[in-house]
Amino acid sequence: MKQNVPETGYLLFPFTFDVAALQTDLQTCMKFPFLQNYVPANYAGKNYILPLRSIDGTLDTAVAAPNQASRFKDTVILEECLYFQEVIHAFQCEKEAVRLMNLPAGKIVNTHVDFNGGYEDGVFRVHIPIITNEHVFFILNEERLQMRSGEAWYTNINLPHGVENNGTTNRIHLVIDCIRNDWSDELFFSLAPKESFFPIAQDEDAPETLLRMIEEFRHHQNPAFDVIIAEFEEKLKNIEN
């Protein structure tokens, strides 16, 4: 049964991007190694994620840490991808994590929810398919979204979502985490009523997500992440109290 959800759980934006140009930049990226997913409970496969904008611009982590916009920097990979840069700049707002996400044929991302990832939380995640097929099932709150190459979609990741690639080709998306602002308000509210975005109550998923992020940052043993770890630990302490 569906939970009580915002009336607007997703949006298909009224513009598209050049598929051939997207795929040209994708080929540039293929010389770099994709990382394993940092949340194995969702998907434990390899060759899953390639950071284009990450904490301190590093290539060894693609964590989508919230409220860390000032820490995110373009990686050397993005510097080689002029059309990706154009696409990202088309969203006239601050960005957090930007990455390529690959789901090989026959693989599944388990149904899960994320933490404070909806427009009502002040952020929004954009999916732009580069390579996909008609047998990819992106399920959001029990509804299938058919995302086609070159399209741009917002999905409220506070809602249960998962992906199945039942086709014979990889599914690769450009995924952009954005910070809400006046420009995005104008876009979103031209497509759906402002009142259709409201917070979803978070329960046990919040500490689980924070713990996963803490574990990921510790795994990299990078002193630059100590401040973020401390912030997340403080949030956990407040939740537990």
N, C-alpha and C positions, 0 to 999 in steps of 0.2 A: 504494500500500500504506500502511496506517495505521502511524504510528510507535508506539513503546512509550508508552502514555499512562496517566494515572490512570484507575482504574476509574470514577470519577465526573467526567465532563467537563462535566456540566450538571445543574441541578436545577430542577424546577417547584415553586415554593413553595406550601404548602397554604393560600393565602388569595388573594383577588382584590380589585380596587379598582373603584369606581363608574365605569363607562365614560362615562356622561352627564356626571358632574362633571369627569372628566379632559378631555373634549372641550370643556366650557365654559371651563376654564382655557386650553386650547389656543387657542381663539378669541381670548382676551385677548392671547396671545403673538403672534398673526399680524400685529399692527400693527408688530412689530419685525422688522428685516431678518435673515434667516438668513445665516450666514457660509459661505464656501466651505470644503471640507475642507482641513485643514492638512497632510494627507499625500496629495498628488495621485496618487502611485503606487497608492494603494488606491482612491481615487475622486476624480476631478478636477471633479465637478459643483458647481454653485452651489446656493444655497438649501438647504444640507445640515445646518447645525448652529446651534443657538441656545443660548448659555450662560445657565444659571440660577444656577449657582454656579461661580465661576472665580477664577483668580489675581487677588487684590486686588479682586474684584468687577467687573472690567472687562467691557465688552460687545464688545470687538474681538478677543478671543482665547478659544478654547475648548480650549486644550491640556490634555490629561489627564496632567499631570506627576506622576510617582510621588514618594512620600515628601515631599510638600509640604502636608500637611493644614492646617497652621497658616496657610498663605498663602491658602487658599480662603475666599471670602466670598460671601454671597448677592448676586446682582445686583438692580437695581431691577425687573427683569422678574419675578423670583420673588416680590418683595414684593407684587405685584398678584395672585398666584395662590395663594389660600388653600388650595385642595384639593391642589395640588401640594405645598405645605408639609406638609400632613397626611400625604400619602403618604410623603414623604421622612422625616418624623419617625417613621413606623411602623418604620423600620429603626433600631433603637436602638444606634447606633454613630456614630463620627465619619465625616464625608463628605469626599471630595475633590471632583472635578469632578461637576457635575450639569448635564445639558443635554437639549434636544430634538434628535433626529436624524431627519432627513427623507430618504427615498429616493423620488424621483418615479417615476411609472409608467414602465416600460421601461428603468430604469437598473440598473446593477450595481456593487456594491462588490467589488473583486477579492479573491480568496482571499489572506489574509495571516496573520501571527501578530504578537502584541504581546509586550511585554517585562515579565516578572514581574507577570503579571496574573491569576494563579490563586489560589484560596483558600489553597493551601499556601505562597504567598508573603506571606500576611498581609493580602490585599486581596480584594475580590470586586466584580464588576460586575453590576448588576441591570438587566435590560431589562423595561420595562412598555409593551406596545403600547397606543397610544391610537387610531390609525387603521391598519388593515391590511386585507388581502384574502387569499383562499384561494390566490392565485397568487404570494404572496411565498415565496421559498425562502431560509430562513436555514440555511446548511450549516455544521455544525461537525464537523470531522474526518470528512468524507464522509457525515455523517448529517444528514438534514433535521429541523429542529425547527419544528413548527407552533405559533407563538406567537399566541395569540388576545387580543383587546382586553381589558384589565383584568387579565390574568394577570401574574405576576412570575416572571422566570427568572434564574437564575445561569448564566453560561457561562464556562468556563475559556478566556480569550482567548490563553493561551499556545499553544493548539491552532490548527491552520489553520481559518480561518473566512471566510466571505464571504456576500453577500446578493444575490439577484436579485429585482427587483420586476417580475414578468411580468403584473401586473394593470393595471387602468385607473385606479386611485386611488393617491394618495400612501401611503407607509408611514411613520408617525411614531411613534417610541418616546420615552418618558421614560427616560433612561439615568443611573444613579446609581452612582458609584464609592465603595465603602464600605471602611472599615478593620475588619478582623477583631477581635472581642473575645469576651468570655465569652457575651454574648447570642447572637452569631452562631454560636459553637461549638455552643451548645445546639440552635439551629435546624438547622444543617447536619448534625450528628451524629444528630439524630432522623430524618433523611431518608436518610443514607448512612453507612457505617462510617467512623470516623476514619481508619482505615488506607488508605482508598481515595483519599486526597488526599496526593500526594507530588510533589516538584519534578520538573519536566522539564528536562533539560540544555539550556542555552541556548548557541548558538554565534554565528554571524555576525549573527544577527538583533539581538542586544543592541547592538552598536555602531551598526548601521544605525538602530535606533530612537532612540538617543541623538543621533545626528547630525541626524535629522529634527527632533527637539525643539529642538536648539540652533538650527537654521536658522529654525524658526518663531519662537522667542523673539527672535532677532536681527532678523527681518523686522519685528517690531512696534516696534523701536527704543525700547523702554521701559526706562529705567535701573533700574526696580524688578525687572527680570528678570536683572540682571547676576549676582546671587548664584547663581541657579539655573543659569545658563549656566556659571559657574565650577565648580559642583558636577558638572555633567554632563561638562565637559571633563576634570575630575580622574578621573572614572569611566572615561572613554575611555582616558586615559593608563594607568590601572591594567590595563585589559583588554589593551592593546597590549603592555604589559610582561610 
